């Protein structure tokens, strides 16, 4: 869906600038959290995901598929549900 | 799924440190892109999404739902498919 909406623009913008957009949106998410702005948090977390999908489209990576491949129901490190890794 | 796997740890870690983890993983994604490490890109993009979901769980935000709400098939700014906004 994000591909259909935005790929023509993502492609023109390129990987580097799209990466910068993610960090910009992540900064906005940080500010919304700091200000305890609940509506803002929702919007900014959606924006970070949207830009991550745009980046994935540019890199030919299906973000959801990549995540499901790595986190397929068990922790990829300890293989447990829930995760029992000792690191924090 | 991420909630079941990691919420007990996310909760102990807290919002701030979870936010820091996202930025750390985003940095690793940046490095994988710079090195043109395709396997690394897939893994790191999965990690960024996983940490974003962890943060969402802590903030009681369903990341996918928030994204679908904002990007419901049309661009939230210009309302067009594909997006026709003039800004880059």
Backbone of each chain as nested JSON, in Angstrom:
{
  "chains": [
    {"id": "A", "residues": [
      {"number": 1, "name": "UNK", "atoms": {"N": [0.847, -1.203, 0.0], "CA": [0.0, 0.0, 0.0], "C": [0.884, 1.255, 0.0]}},
      {"number": 2, "name": "UNK", "atoms": {"N": [1.903, 1.28, 0.899], "CA": [2.811, 2.43, 0.925], "C": [3.576, 2.54, -0.394]}},
      {"number": 3, "name": "UNK", "atoms": {"N": [3.805, 1.385, -1.012], "CA": [4.511, 1.397, -2.303], "C": [3.67, 2.115, -3.351]}},
      {"number": 4, "name": "UNK", "atoms": {"N": [2.386, 1.772, -3.385], "CA": [1.493, 2.373, -4.367], "C": [1.373, 3.883, -4.146]}},
      {"number": 5, "name": "UNK", "atoms": {"N": [1.288, 4.246, -2.873], "CA": [1.101, 5.661, -2.525], "C": [2.334, 6.498, -2.818]}},
      {"number": 6, "name": "UNK", "atoms": {"N": [3.482, 5.971, -2.431], "CA": [4.655, 6.845, -2.328], "C": [5.889, 6.441, -3.116]}},
      {"number": 7, "name": "UNK", "atoms": {"N": [5.855, 5.252, -3.765], "CA": [7.121, 4.798, -4.335], "C": [7.71, 5.762, -5.369]}},
      {"number": 8, "name": "UNK", "atoms": {"N": [6.831, 6.378, -6.179], "CA": [7.33, 7.303, -7.212], "C": [8.109, 8.452, -6.581]}},
      {"number": 9, "name": "UNK", "atoms": {"N": [7.697, 8.839, -5.376], "CA": [8.414, 9.937, -4.708], "C": [9.614, 9.428, -3.946]}},
      {"number": 10, "name": "UNK", "atoms": {"N": [9.445, 8.239, -3.307], "CA": [10.574, 7.644, -2.581], "C": [11.752, 7.462, -3.525]}},
      {"number": 11, "name": "UNK", "atoms": {"N": [11.448, 6.983, -4.737], "CA": [12.5, 6.681, -5.701], "C": [13.255, 7.948, -6.098]}},
      {"number": 12, "name": "UNK", "atoms": {"N": [12.504, 9.032, -6.297], "CA": [13.152, 10.291, -6.664], "C": [13.997, 10.819, -5.51]}},
      {"number": 13, "name": "UNK", "atoms": {"N": [13.491, 10.654, -4.281], "CA": [14.167, 11.188, -3.101], "C": [15.447, 10.426, -2.81]}},
      {"number": 14, "name": "UNK", "atoms": {"N": [15.389, 9.088, -2.943], "CA": [16.578, 8.273, -2.711], "C": [16.693, 7.764, -1.28]}},
      {"number": 15, "name": "UNK", "atoms": {"N": [17.59, 6.797, -1.11], "CA": [17.756, 6.097, 0.17], "C": [18.233, 7.036, 1.28]}},
      {"number": 16, "name": "UNK", "atoms": {"N": [19.245, 7.852, 0.964], "CA": [19.851, 8.67, 2.027], "C": [18.857, 9.659, 2.612]}},
      {"number": 17, "name": "UNK", "atoms": {"N": [18.155, 10.38, 1.754], "CA": [17.195, 11.368, 2.27], "C": [16.024, 10.699, 2.968]}},
      {"number": 18, "name": "UNK", "atoms": {"N": [15.64, 9.516, 2.489], "CA": [14.55, 8.784, 3.152], "C": [14.991, 8.351, 4.551]}},
      {"number": 19, "name": "UNK", "atoms": {"N": [16.244, 7.94, 4.673], "CA": [16.8, 7.593, 5.989], "C": [16.763, 8.815, 6.919]}},
      {"number": 20, "name": "UNK", "atoms": {"N": [17.124, 9.968, 6.367], "CA": [17.082, 11.19, 7.175], "C": [15.667, 11.49, 7.652]}},
      {"number": 21, "name": "UNK", "atoms": {"N": [14.677, 11.25, 6.779], "CA": [13.278, 11.47, 7.173], "C": [12.897, 10.586, 8.365]}},
      {"number": 22, "name": "UNK", "atoms": {"N": [13.359, 9.341, 8.366], "CA": [13.037, 8.462, 9.506], "C": [13.558, 9.081, 10.799]}},
      {"number": 23, "name": "UNK", "atoms": {"N": [14.816, 9.545, 10.755], "CA": [15.386, 10.109, 11.988], "C": [14.626, 11.371, 12.404]}},
      {"number": 24, "name": "UNK", "atoms": {"N": [14.189, 12.138, 11.405], "CA": [13.422, 13.346, 11.719], "C": [12.103, 12.979, 12.416]}},
      {"number": 25, "name": "UNK", "atoms": {"N": [11.404, 11.982, 11.857], "CA": [10.129, 11.555, 12.447], "C": [10.351, 10.911, 13.821]}},
      {"number": 26, "name": "UNK", "atoms": {"N": [11.467, 10.213, 13.962], "CA": [11.776, 9.606, 15.261], "C": [11.992, 10.701, 16.303]}},
      {"number": 27, "name": "UNK", "atoms": {"N": [12.618, 11.795, 15.875], "CA": [12.791, 12.938, 16.76], "C": [11.45, 13.522, 17.175]}},
      {"number": 28, "name": "UNK", "atoms": {"N": [10.537, 13.612, 16.222], "CA": [9.196, 14.134, 16.54], "C": [8.47, 13.198, 17.501]}},
      {"number": 29, "name": "UNK", "atoms": {"N": [8.68, 11.892, 17.324], "CA": [8.09, 10.922, 18.259], "C": [8.666, 11.136, 19.662]}},
      {"number": 30, "name": "UNK", "atoms": {"N": [9.977, 11.357, 19.71], "CA": [10.616, 11.613, 21.003], "C": [10.013, 12.831, 21.694]}},
      {"number": 31, "name": "UNK", "atoms": {"N": [9.782, 13.886, 20.921], "CA": [9.191, 15.095, 21.492], "C": [7.768, 14.841, 21.991]}},
      {"number": 32, "name": "UNK", "atoms": {"N": [6.976, 14.098, 21.2], "CA": [5.591, 13.799, 21.613], "C": [5.588, 13.005, 22.929]}},
      {"number": 33, "name": "UNK", "atoms": {"N": [6.548, 12.064, 23.063], "CA": [6.642, 11.282, 24.302], "C": [6.997, 12.204, 25.463]}},
      {"number": 34, "name": "UNK", "atoms": {"N": [8.004, 13.056, 25.229], "CA": [8.47, 13.961, 26.282], "C": [7.341, 14.881, 26.743]}},
      {"number": 35, "name": "UNK", "atoms": {"N": [6.5, 15.305, 25.806], "CA": [5.395, 16.216, 26.147], "C": [4.139, 15.466, 26.558]}},
      {"number": 36, "name": "UNK", "atoms": {"N": [4.211, 14.135, 26.592], "CA": [3.052, 13.294, 26.922], "C": [1.833, 13.632, 26.068]}},
      {"number": 37, "name": "UNK", "atoms": {"N": [2.106, 13.886, 24.779], "CA": [1.062, 14.209, 23.814], "C": [0.59, 12.905, 23.161]}},
      {"number": 38, "name": "UNK", "atoms": {"N": [-0.509, 12.352, 23.675], "CA": [-0.917, 11.007, 23.252], "C": [-1.308, 10.935, 21.784]}},
      {"number": 39, "name": "UNK", "atoms": {"N": [-2.034, 11.95, 21.298], "CA": [-2.398, 11.958, 19.88], "C": [-1.142, 12.067, 19.027]}},
      {"number": 40, "name": "UNK", "atoms": {"N": [-0.241, 12.938, 19.46], "CA": [1.032, 13.101, 18.744], "C": [1.826, 11.809, 18.695]}},
      {"number": 41, "name": "UNK", "atoms": {"N": [1.875, 11.091, 19.83], "CA": [2.609, 9.822, 19.848], "C": [2.077, 8.88, 18.785]}},
      {"number": 42, "name": "UNK", "atoms": {"N": [0.753, 8.77, 18.72], "CA": [0.146, 7.868, 17.739], "C": [0.518, 8.269, 16.32]}},
      {"number": 43, "name": "UNK", "atoms": {"N": [0.416, 9.578, 16.044], "CA": [0.712, 10.042, 14.683], "C": [2.178, 9.847, 14.332]}},
      {"number": 44, "name": "UNK", "atoms": {"N": [3.042, 10.137, 15.286], "CA": [4.471, 10.069, 14.969], "C": [4.95, 8.621, 14.859]}},
      {"number": 45, "name": "UNK", "atoms": {"N": [4.379, 7.741, 15.681], "CA": [4.77, 6.334, 15.581], "C": [4.299, 5.789, 14.229]}},
      {"number": 46, "name": "UNK", "atoms": {"N": [3.141, 6.272, 13.755], "CA": [2.654, 5.89, 12.424], "C": [3.597, 6.427, 11.35]}},
      {"number": 47, "name": "UNK", "atoms": {"N": [4.08, 7.651, 11.549], "CA": [4.994, 8.245, 10.565], "C": [6.316, 7.497, 10.504]}},
      {"number": 48, "name": "UNK", "atoms": {"N": [6.854, 7.12, 11.671], "CA": [8.117, 6.375, 11.665], "C": [7.929, 5.078, 10.885]}},
      {"number": 49, "name": "UNK", "atoms": {"N": [6.824, 4.369, 11.146], "CA": [6.564, 3.115, 10.429], "C": [6.398, 3.368, 8.933]}},
      {"number": 50, "name": "UNK", "atoms": {"N": [5.693, 4.438, 8.583], "CA": [5.473, 4.75, 7.158], "C": [6.803, 5.007, 6.457]}},
      {"number": 51, "name": "UNK", "atoms": {"N": [7.686, 5.785, 7.112], "CA": [8.983, 6.07, 6.496], "C": [9.864, 4.831, 6.459]}},
      {"number": 52, "name": "UNK", "atoms": {"N": [9.724, 3.967, 7.457], "CA": [10.484, 2.709, 7.453], "C": [10.034, 1.841, 6.27]}},
      {"number": 53, "name": "UNK", "atoms": {"N": [8.729, 1.856, 5.993], "CA": [8.206, 1.103, 4.846], "C": [8.701, 1.713, 3.537]}},
      {"number": 54, "name": "UNK", "atoms": {"N": [8.75, 3.054, 3.48], "CA": [9.288, 3.714, 2.286], "C": [10.73, 3.29, 2.058]}},
      {"number": 55, "name": "UNK", "atoms": {"N": [11.511, 3.279, 3.127], "CA": [12.909, 2.853, 3.013], "C": [12.971, 1.399, 2.558]}},
      {"number": 56, "name": "UNK", "atoms": {"N": [12.132, 0.555, 3.151], "CA": [12.073, -0.851, 2.748], "C": [11.751, -0.993, 1.263]}},
      {"number": 57, "name": "UNK", "atoms": {"N": [10.803, -0.191, 0.782], "CA": [10.464, -0.257, -0.649], "C": [11.67, 0.075, -1.522]}},
      {"number": 58, "name": "UNK", "atoms": {"N": [12.417, 1.099, -1.094], "CA": [13.608, 1.492, -1.863], "C": [14.679, 0.415, -1.843]}},
      {"number": 59, "name": "UNK", "atoms": {"N": [14.763, -0.336, -0.735], "CA": [15.793, -1.377, -0.587], "C": [15.271, -2.749, -1.018]}},
      {"number": 60, "name": "UNK", "atoms": {"N": [14.049, -2.759, -1.556], "CA": [13.411, -4.034, -1.924], "C": [13.276, -4.988, -0.748]}},
      {"number": 61, "name": "UNK", "atoms": {"N": [12.95, -4.426, 0.423], "CA": [12.726, -5.252, 1.608], "C": [11.286, -5.071, 2.047]}},
      {"number": 62, "name": "UNK", "atoms": {"N": [10.559, -6.182, 2.203], "CA": [9.225, -6.129, 2.778], "C": [9.403, -6.128, 4.293]}},
      {"number": 63, "name": "UNK", "atoms": {"N": [9.122, -4.972, 4.91], "CA": [9.442, -4.78, 6.327], "C": [8.708, -5.796, 7.206]}},
      {"number": 64, "name": "UNK", "atoms": {"N": [7.43, -5.993, 6.923], "CA": [6.652, -6.94, 7.735], "C": [7.208, -8.363, 7.6]}},
      {"number": 65, "name": "UNK", "atoms": {"N": [7.516, -8.726, 6.362], "CA": [8.047, -10.068, 6.11], "C": [9.394, -10.267, 6.811]}},
      {"number": 66, "name": "UNK", "atoms": {"N": [10.25, -9.242, 6.738], "CA": [11.562, -9.324, 7.388], "C": [11.403, -9.51, 8.894]}},
      {"number": 67, "name": "UNK", "atoms": {"N": [10.443, -8.779, 9.47], "CA": [10.222, -8.874, 10.917], "C": [9.656, -10.24, 11.294]}},
      {"number": 68, "name": "UNK", "atoms": {"N": [8.719, -10.736, 10.485], "CA": [8.122, -12.04, 10.794], "C": [9.152, -13.158, 10.627]}},
      {"number": 69, "name": "UNK", "atoms": {"N": [10.085, -12.954, 9.697], "CA": [11.135, -13.945, 9.475], "C": [12.056, -14.01, 10.693]}},
      {"number": 70, "name": "UNK", "atoms": {"N": [12.392, -12.841, 11.214], "CA": [13.332, -12.81, 12.351], "C": [12.635, -13.107, 13.671]}},
      {"number": 71, "name": "UNK", "atoms": {"N": [11.426, -12.548, 13.836], "CA": [10.705, -12.732, 15.104], "C": [9.495, -13.624, 14.867]}},
      {"number": 72, "name": "UNK", "atoms": {"N": [9.757, -14.873, 14.554], "CA": [8.674, -15.768, 14.145], "C": [8.043, -16.464, 15.35]}},
      {"number": 73, "name": "UNK", "atoms": {"N": [7.662, -15.683, 16.328], "CA": [6.951, -16.268, 17.47], "C": [7.838, -16.565, 18.665]}},
      {"number": 74, "name": "UNK", "atoms": {"N": [9.129, -16.737, 18.426], "CA": [10.056, -16.944, 19.547], "C": [11.15, -15.888, 19.475]}},
      {"number": 75, "name": "UNK", "atoms": {"N": [11.799, -15.646, 20.587], "CA": [12.925, -14.706, 20.601], "C": [14.038, -15.281, 19.721]}},
      {"number": 76, "name": "UNK", "atoms": {"N": [14.599, -14.477, 18.765], "CA": [15.635, -15.013, 17.879], "C": [16.928, -15.38, 18.607]}},
      {"number": 77, "name": "UNK", "atoms": {"N": [17.107, -14.875, 19.84], "CA": [18.325, -15.234, 20.577], "C": [18.137, -16.478, 21.434]}},
      {"number": 78, "name": "UNK", "atoms": {"N": [17.156, -16.41, 22.357], "CA": [17.027, -17.513, 23.325], "C": [16.028, -18.573, 22.868]}},
      {"number": 79, "name": "UNK", "atoms": {"N": [15.285, -18.246, 21.782], "CA": [14.296, -19.19, 21.223], "C": [13.148, -19.501, 22.191]}},
      {"number": 80, "name": "UNK", "atoms": {"N": [12.937, -18.624, 23.176], "CA": [11.872, -18.866, 24.154], "C": [10.698, -17.898, 23.968]}},
      {"number": 81, "name": "UNK", "atoms": {"N": [9.516, -18.317, 24.448], "CA": [8.341, -17.451, 24.558], "C": [7.863, -17.503, 26.004]}},
      {"number": 82, "name": "UNK", "atoms": {"N": [7.836, -16.41, 26.754], "CA": [8.467, -15.128, 26.409], "C": [9.991, -15.22, 26.487]}},
      {"number": 83, "name": "UNK", "atoms": {"N": [10.63, -14.22, 25.909], "CA": [12.098, -14.156, 25.884], "C": [12.683, -14.26, 27.288]}},
      {"number": 84, "name": "UNK", "atoms": {"N": [13.76, -15.063, 27.407], "CA": [14.424, -15.217, 28.706], "C": [15.883, -14.788, 28.665]}},
      {"number": 85, "name": "UNK", "atoms": {"N": [16.255, -14.028, 27.622], "CA": [17.647, -13.549, 27.542], "C": [17.989, -12.767, 28.812]}},
      {"number": 86, "name": "UNK", "atoms": {"N": [19.231, -12.821, 29.216], "CA": [19.613, -12.127, 30.451], "C": [20.043, -10.681, 30.231]}},
      {"number": 87, "name": "UNK", "atoms": {"N": [20.44, -10.331, 28.987], "CA": [20.871, -8.946, 28.742], "C": [19.674, -8.004, 28.827]}},
      {"number": 88, "name": "UNK", "atoms": {"N": [19.936, -6.771, 29.064], "CA": [18.854, -5.789, 29.113], "C": [18.967, -4.877, 27.9]}}
    ]},
    {"id": "B", "residues": [
      {"number": 1, "name": "UNK", "atoms": {"N": [2.06, -10.226, 19.261], "CA": [3.119, -11.231, 19.313], "C": [4.35, -10.675, 20.033]}},
      {"number": 2, "name": "UNK", "atoms": {"N": [4.776, -9.442, 19.65], "CA": [5.909, -8.812, 20.334], "C": [5.569, -8.556, 21.801]}},
      {"number": 3, "name": "UNK", "atoms": {"N": [4.271, -8.321, 22.052], "CA": [3.861, -8.082, 23.437], "C": [4.078, -9.337, 24.272]}},
      {"number": 4, "name": "UNK", "atoms": {"N": [3.662, -10.466, 23.724], "CA": [3.789, -11.724, 24.449], "C": [5.261, -12.069, 24.685]}},
      {"number": 5, "name": "UNK", "atoms": {"N": [6.067, -11.804, 23.655], "CA": [7.495, -12.155, 23.727], "C": [8.269, -11.276, 24.697]}},
      {"number": 6, "name": "UNK", "atoms": {"N": [7.992, -9.968, 24.627], "CA": [8.924, -9.031, 25.245], "C": [8.341, -8.055, 26.258]}},
      {"number": 7, "name": "UNK", "atoms": {"N": [7.008, -8.048, 26.455], "CA": [6.455, -6.965, 27.273], "C": [7.012, -6.939, 28.701]}},
      {"number": 8, "name": "UNK", "atoms": {"N": [7.241, -8.14, 29.261], "CA": [7.752, -8.188, 30.64], "C": [9.106, -7.501, 30.74]}},
      {"number": 9, "name": "UNK", "atoms": {"N": [9.876, -7.572, 29.648], "CA": [11.189, -6.916, 29.662], "C": [11.079, -5.455, 29.267]}},
      {"number": 10, "name": "UNK", "atoms": {"N": [10.208, -5.17, 28.294], "CA": [10.0, -3.778, 27.881], "C": [9.567, -2.943, 29.075]}},
      {"number": 11, "name": "UNK", "atoms": {"N": [8.668, -3.537, 29.864], "CA": [8.109, -2.803, 30.997], "C": [9.194, -2.476, 32.033]}},
      {"number": 12, "name": "UNK", "atoms": {"N": [10.068, -3.433, 32.286], "CA": [11.156, -3.194, 33.238], "C": [12.128, -2.147, 32.7]}},
      {"number": 13, "name": "UNK", "atoms": {"N": [12.383, -2.217, 31.392], "CA": [13.361, -1.321, 30.776], "C": [12.858, 0.116, 30.733]}},
      {"number": 14, "name": "UNK", "atoms": {"N": [11.56, 0.279, 30.426], "CA": [10.966, 1.61, 30.402], "C": [11.03, 2.275, 29.032]}},
      {"number": 15, "name": "UNK", "atoms": {"N": [10.247, 3.358, 28.906], "CA": [10.092, 4.051, 27.621], "C": [11.411, 4.658, 27.13]}},
      {"number": 16, "name": "UNK", "atoms": {"N": [12.122, 5.331, 28.018], "CA": [13.327, 6.061, 27.576], "C": [14.386, 5.126, 27.005]}},
      {"number": 17, "name": "UNK", "atoms": {"N": [14.678, 4.059, 27.729], "CA": [15.717, 3.144, 27.242], "C": [15.259, 2.416, 25.968]}},
      {"number": 18, "name": "UNK", "atoms": {"N": [13.952, 2.147, 25.875], "CA": [13.436, 1.497, 24.673], "C": [13.592, 2.431, 23.47]}},
      {"number": 19, "name": "UNK", "atoms": {"N": [13.348, 3.729, 23.712], "CA": [13.551, 4.722, 22.652], "C": [15.02, 4.734, 22.216]}},
      {"number": 20, "name": "UNK", "atoms": {"N": [15.923, 4.661, 23.206], "CA": [17.351, 4.63, 22.875], "C": [17.703, 3.408, 22.028]}},
      {"number": 21, "name": "UNK", "atoms": {"N": [17.092, 2.267, 22.342], "CA": [17.328, 1.056, 21.556], "C": [16.923, 1.259, 20.096]}},
      {"number": 22, "name": "UNK", "atoms": {"N": [15.794, 1.939, 19.864], "CA": [15.376, 2.18, 18.473], "C": [16.466, 2.945, 17.741]}},
      {"number": 23, "name": "UNK", "atoms": {"N": [16.974, 4.002, 18.377], "CA": [17.995, 4.812, 17.697], "C": [19.254, 3.984, 17.462]}},
      {"number": 24, "name": "UNK", "atoms": {"N": [19.581, 3.108, 18.408], "CA": [20.764, 2.254, 18.23], "C": [20.576, 1.33, 17.01]}},
      {"number": 25, "name": "UNK", "atoms": {"N": [19.393, 0.702, 16.929], "CA": [19.121, -0.205, 15.811], "C": [19.049, 0.558, 14.493]}},
      {"number": 26, "name": "UNK", "atoms": {"N": [18.529, 1.786, 14.554], "CA": [18.476, 2.607, 13.34], "C": [19.889, 2.918, 12.867]}},
      {"number": 27, "name": "UNK", "atoms": {"N": [20.796, 3.135, 13.817], "CA": [22.203, 3.346, 13.468], "C": [22.79, 2.112, 12.797]}},
      {"number": 28, "name": "UNK", "atoms": {"N": [22.449, 0.946, 13.321], "CA": [22.949, -0.298, 12.711], "C": [22.384, -0.476, 11.305]}},
      {"number": 29, "name": "UNK", "atoms": {"N": [21.123, -0.075, 11.118], "CA": [20.527, -0.124, 9.781], "C": [21.282, 0.808, 8.838]}},
      {"number": 30, "name": "UNK", "atoms": {"N": [21.599, 2.009, 9.333], "CA": [22.368, 2.956, 8.53], "C": [23.704, 2.364, 8.102]}},
      {"number": 31, "name": "UNK", "atoms": {"N": [24.367, 1.682, 9.031], "CA": [25.657, 1.073, 8.703], "C": [25.505, -0.026, 7.651]}},
      {"number": 32, "name": "UNK", "atoms": {"N": [24.467, -0.862, 7.812], "CA": [24.242, -1.944, 6.842], "C": [23.987, -1.374, 5.446]}},
      {"number": 33, "name": "UNK", "atoms": {"N": [23.239, -0.247, 5.383], "CA": [22.983, 0.392, 4.091], "C": [24.302, 0.909, 3.501]}},
      {"number": 34, "name": "UNK", "atoms": {"N": [25.073, 1.579, 4.338], "CA": [26.338, 2.159, 3.885], "C": [27.267, 1.078, 3.342]}},
      {"number": 35, "name": "UNK", "atoms": {"N": [27.263, -0.086, 4.009], "CA": [28.138, -1.183, 3.582], "C": [27.506, -2.078, 2.512]}},
      {"number": 36, "name": "UNK", "atoms": {"N": [26.297, -1.719, 2.094], "CA": [25.544, -2.523, 1.118], "C": [25.453, -3.996, 1.515]}},
      {"number": 37, "name": "UNK", "atoms": {"N": [25.235, -4.19, 2.822], "CA": [25.103, -5.533, 3.404], "C": [23.616, -5.911, 3.384]}},
      {"number": 38, "name": "UNK", "atoms": {"N": [23.209, -6.652, 2.35], "CA": [21.776, -6.894, 2.14], "C": [21.141, -7.707, 3.255]}},
      {"number": 39, "name": "UNK", "atoms": {"N": [21.84, -8.737, 3.724], "CA": [21.303, -9.533, 4.832], "C": [21.178, -8.664, 6.083]}},
      {"number": 40, "name": "UNK", "atoms": {"N": [22.212, -7.865, 6.312], "CA": [22.206, -6.953, 7.456], "C": [21.043, -5.968, 7.383]}},
      {"number": 41, "name": "UNK", "atoms": {"N": [20.797, -5.422, 6.187], "CA": [19.684, -4.466, 6.038], "C": [18.378, -5.11, 6.47]}},
      {"number": 42, "name": "UNK", "atoms": {"N": [18.156, -6.349, 6.0], "CA": [16.91, -7.047, 6.348], "C": [16.793, -7.235, 7.856]}},
      {"number": 43, "name": "UNK", "atoms": {"N": [17.891, -7.666, 8.47], "CA": [17.849, -7.92, 9.911], "C": [17.642, -6.632, 10.701]}},
      {"number": 44, "name": "UNK", "atoms": {"N": [18.33, -5.575, 10.288], "CA": [18.257, -4.332, 11.064], "C": [16.916, -3.635, 10.867]}},
      {"number": 45, "name": "UNK", "atoms": {"N": [16.348, -3.733, 9.652], "CA": [15.042, -3.119, 9.431], "C": [13.998, -3.874, 10.281]}},
      {"number": 46, "name": "UNK", "atoms": {"N": [14.194, -5.2, 10.412], "CA": [13.316, -5.996, 11.282], "C": [13.484, -5.565, 12.739]}},
      {"number": 47, "name": "UNK", "atoms": {"N": [14.735, -5.305, 13.131], "CA": [14.986, -4.898, 14.515], "C": [14.361, -3.537, 14.827]}},
      {"number": 48, "name": "UNK", "atoms": {"N": [14.48, -2.598, 13.868], "CA": [13.874, -1.278, 14.105], "C": [12.371, -1.437, 14.303]}},
      {"number": 49, "name": "UNK", "atoms": {"N": [11.734, -2.234, 13.441], "CA": [10.292, -2.445, 13.577], "C": [9.963, -3.131, 14.901]}},
      {"number": 50, "name": "UNK", "atoms": {"N": [10.776, -4.115, 15.293], "CA": [10.522, -4.823, 16.552], "C": [10.592, -3.868, 17.745]}},
      {"number": 51, "name": "UNK", "atoms": {"N": [11.614, -2.996, 17.733], "CA": [11.746, -2.05, 18.845], "C": [10.654, -0.99, 18.812]}},
      {"number": 52, "name": "UNK", "atoms": {"N": [10.21, -0.638, 17.606], "CA": [9.103, 0.315, 17.489], "C": [7.832, -0.303, 18.081]}},
      {"number": 53, "name": "UNK", "atoms": {"N": [7.644, -1.602, 17.849], "CA": [6.484, -2.299, 18.422], "C": [6.605, -2.376, 19.95]}},
      {"number": 54, "name": "UNK", "atoms": {"N": [7.825, -2.623, 20.442], "CA": [8.038, -2.637, 21.892], "C": [7.661, -1.289, 22.498]}},
      {"number": 55, "name": "UNK", "atoms": {"N": [8.106, -0.219, 21.831], "CA": [7.777, 1.121, 22.316], "C": [6.264, 1.329, 22.278]}},
      {"number": 56, "name": "UNK", "atoms": {"N": [5.645, 0.901, 21.179], "CA": [4.189, 1.001, 21.063], "C": [3.49, 0.271, 22.203]}},
      {"number": 57, "name": "UNK", "atoms": {"N": [3.973, -0.926, 22.533], "CA": [3.362, -1.679, 23.635], "C": [3.448, -0.907, 24.948]}},
      {"number": 58, "name": "UNK", "atoms": {"N": [4.597, -0.271, 25.163], "CA": [4.775, 0.503, 26.4], "C": [3.864, 1.722, 26.44]}},
      {"number": 59, "name": "UNK", "atoms": {"N": [3.587, 2.295, 25.259], "CA": [2.758, 3.504, 25.176], "C": [1.29, 3.163, 24.925]}},
      {"number": 60, "name": "UNK", "atoms": {"N": [0.982, 1.848, 24.935], "CA": [-0.374, 1.395, 24.612], "C": [-0.848, 1.856, 23.246]}},
      {"number": 61, "name": "UNK", "atoms": {"N": [0.068, 1.799, 22.281], "CA": [-0.27, 2.133, 20.904], "C": [-0.035, 0.89, 20.045]}},
      {"number": 62, "name": "UNK", "atoms": {"N": [-1.063, 0.498, 19.291], "CA": [-0.907, -0.576, 18.311], "C": [-0.33, 0.074, 17.058]}},
      {"number": 63, "name": "UNK", "atoms": {"N": [0.943, -0.218, 16.78], "CA": [1.669, 0.489, 15.724], "C": [0.994, 0.296, 14.361]}},
      {"number": 64, "name": "UNK", "atoms": {"N": [0.608, -0.937, 14.077], "CA": [-0.017, -1.211, 12.777], "C": [-1.349, -0.461, 12.655]}},
      {"number": 65, "name": "UNK", "atoms": {"N": [-2.12, -0.501, 13.73], "CA": [-3.421, 0.178, 13.722], "C": [-3.241, 1.687, 13.534]}},
      {"number": 66, "name": "UNK", "atoms": {"N": [-2.252, 2.256, 14.236], "CA": [-1.99, 3.701, 14.13], "C": [-1.617, 4.063, 12.697]}},
      {"number": 67, "name": "UNK", "atoms": {"N": [-0.804, 3.198, 12.059], "CA": [-0.377, 3.475, 10.687], "C": [-1.556, 3.361, 9.721]}},
      {"number": 68, "name": "UNK", "atoms": {"N": [-2.377, 2.32, 9.932], "CA": [-3.519, 2.133, 9.029], "C": [-4.527, 3.261, 9.192]}},
      {"number": 69, "name": "UNK", "atoms": {"N": [-4.615, 3.782, 10.424], "CA": [-5.537, 4.887, 10.688], "C": [-5.089, 6.141, 9.948]}},
      {"number": 70, "name": "UNK", "atoms": {"N": [-3.777, 6.387, 9.979], "CA": [-3.268, 7.607, 9.35], "C": [-3.11, 7.448, 7.839]}},
      {"number": 71, "name": "UNK", "atoms": {"N": [-2.62, 6.265, 7.426], "CA": [-2.377, 6.032, 5.998], "C": [-3.386, 5.025, 5.464]}},
      {"number": 72, "name": "UNK", "atoms": {"N": [-4.634, 5.411, 5.442], "CA": [-5.695, 4.463, 5.11], "C": [-5.935, 4.413, 3.609]}},
      {"number": 73, "name": "UNK", "atoms": {"N": [-4.885, 4.206, 2.855], "CA": [-5.047, 4.022, 1.42], "C": [-4.825, 5.28, 0.604]}},
      {"number": 74, "name": "UNK", "atoms": {"N": [-4.975, 6.435, 1.249], "CA": [-4.686, 7.687, 0.545], "C": [-3.652, 8.466, 1.35]}},
      {"number": 75, "name": "UNK", "atoms": {"N": [-2.954, 9.373, 0.696], "CA": [-2.002, 10.22, 1.407], "C": [-2.767, 11.097, 2.406]}},
      {"number": 76, "name": "UNK", "atoms": {"N": [-2.335, 11.147, 3.695], "CA": [-3.081, 11.944, 4.679], "C": [-3.059, 13.444, 4.396]}},
      {"number": 77, "name": "UNK", "atoms": {"N": [-2.106, 13.905, 3.566], "CA": [-2.086, 15.34, 3.245], "C": [-2.942, 15.674, 2.031]}},
      {"number": 78, "name": "UNK", "atoms": {"N": [-2.61, 15.067, 0.879], "CA": [-3.278, 15.471, -0.372], "C": [-4.514, 14.604, -0.67]}},
      {"number": 79, "name": "UNK", "atoms": {"N": [-4.66, 13.487, 0.114], "CA": [-5.814, 12.59, -0.059], "C": [-5.831, 11.891, -1.421]}},
      {"number": 80, "name": "UNK", "atoms": {"N": [-4.684, 11.838, -2.082], "CA": [-4.608, 11.223, -3.412], "C": [-3.866, 9.879, -3.38]}},
      {"number": 81, "name": "UNK", "atoms": {"N": [-4.171, 9.023, -4.36], "CA": [-3.412, 7.8, -4.619], "C": [-2.985, 7.812, -6.08]}},
      {"number": 82, "name": "UNK", "atoms": {"N": [-1.695, 7.782, -6.384], "CA": [-0.592, 8.008, -5.452], "C": [-0.53, 9.472, -4.998]}},
      {"number": 83, "name": "UNK", "atoms": {"N": [0.242, 9.671, -3.946], "CA": [0.402, 11.005, -3.354], "C": [0.864, 12.026, -4.397]}},
      {"number": 84, "name": "UNK", "atoms": {"N": [0.247, 13.225, -4.339], "CA": [0.631, 14.285, -5.277], "C": [1.13, 15.541, -4.576]}},
      {"number": 85, "name": "UNK", "atoms": {"N": [1.473, 15.403, -3.282], "CA": [1.984, 16.573, -2.548], "C": [3.201, 17.126, -3.286]}},
      {"number": 86, "name": "UNK", "atoms": {"N": [3.371, 18.432, -3.19], "CA": [4.493, 19.048, -3.909], "C": [5.784, 19.075, -3.09]}},
      {"number": 87, "name": "UNK", "atoms": {"N": [5.687, 19.013, -1.762], "CA": [6.913, 19.068, -0.934], "C": [7.722, 17.798, -1.128]}},
      {"number": 88, "name": "UNK", "atoms": {"N": [8.987, 17.872, -0.855], "CA": [9.849, 16.676, -0.965], "C": [10.228, 16.24, 0.436]}}
    ]}
  ]
}
